[in-house]
Amino acid sequence: MANRVYEVMYIAQPETANDDIVKLNEGIQKLIETEGGSVVRIDDIGRRKLAYEIKRKREGYYVLFEIEGSGKEIAELERRFRVNDAIIRFVTVRVDEERKAGEKIRAKRERRKARRSGFKPTETETSTEAQENQ
């Protein structure tokens, strides 16, 4: 199965200690690696205000993982998120398809830009045309 790229964000209870968050992140990283995936990046965003109240909480502790793998590690990770009381919410998004589409659009823009730059007259051409018109 092909490697895919996922972004997994979870929100933990705001009163969770920083040591517990670090242990949770290490456990997630070990789980991903034992299931055959790899953690590309971890962004510990920290304590932020929630957009709306969840379980009578107005704040949460946000952590974002970028994971490369086949998908079976994501299924196990989501299962563990569901049974963990420290996790308020989580979301998983597959981003490799969007990145490929973004790269295609970026490459198309670059080709178009290169093609357009070929039509611009150079300074020597414009100066000789100006001299001819006088």
C-alpha positions, 0 to 999 in steps of 0.5 A, spaced: 500 500 500 502 506 498 504 511 503 500 517 504 500 523 508 495 525 514 495 531 519 492 529 526 490 534 530 487 533 537 485 537 543 486 535 550 483 537 557 486 544 559 487 541 566 492 536 563 499 537 565 505 538 561 508 532 563 502 528 561 501 531 554 509 529 553 507 522 555 501 522 550 505 525 544 511 520 545 506 514 546 502 516 539 509 517 536 511 509 538 504 507 536 505 510 529 512 507 528 510 500 531 504 500 526 509 501 520 508 509 519 513 515 521 511 521 524 514 527 520 512 533 524 509 535 531 507 541 532 505 543 540 500 549 539 499 549 546 493 552 550 488 555 546 481 558 547 475 553 543 471 556 538 465 553 542 464 550 549 466 542 549 464 538 555 463 545 559 470 547 557 472 553 554 479 552 553 483 546 550 490 543 549 492 543 541 497 538 538 498 537 531 501 531 528 503 530 521 504 522 519 506 518 513 503 511 513 499 506 510 492 508 514 492 502 519 496 506 524 491 512 523 485 507 525 489 504 531 490 511 533 483 514 532 481 508 536 485 510 542 483 517 542 476 515 542 477 511 549 482 516 552 479 521 557 484 526 556 482 527 549 476 532 548 476 532 540 480 529 534 480 530 527 484 526 521 485 529 514 489 526 509 493 531 505 497 528 500 492 529 495 491 536 496 498 537 496 499 534 489 493 538 486 497 544 489 504 542 486 500 541 479 497 548 480 504 551 482 507 548 476 502 550 471 503 557 474 510 557 473 510 554 466 505 560 464 509 565 467 515 563 464 511 563 457 509 570 458 516 572 460 518 570 453 513 575 450 516 581 453 521 585 449 528 586 451 531 593 453 535 593 447 529 591 442 525 597 445 531 602 444 532 600 437 525 601 436 524 608 439 530 610 435 527 607 428 521 611 430 524 618 431 
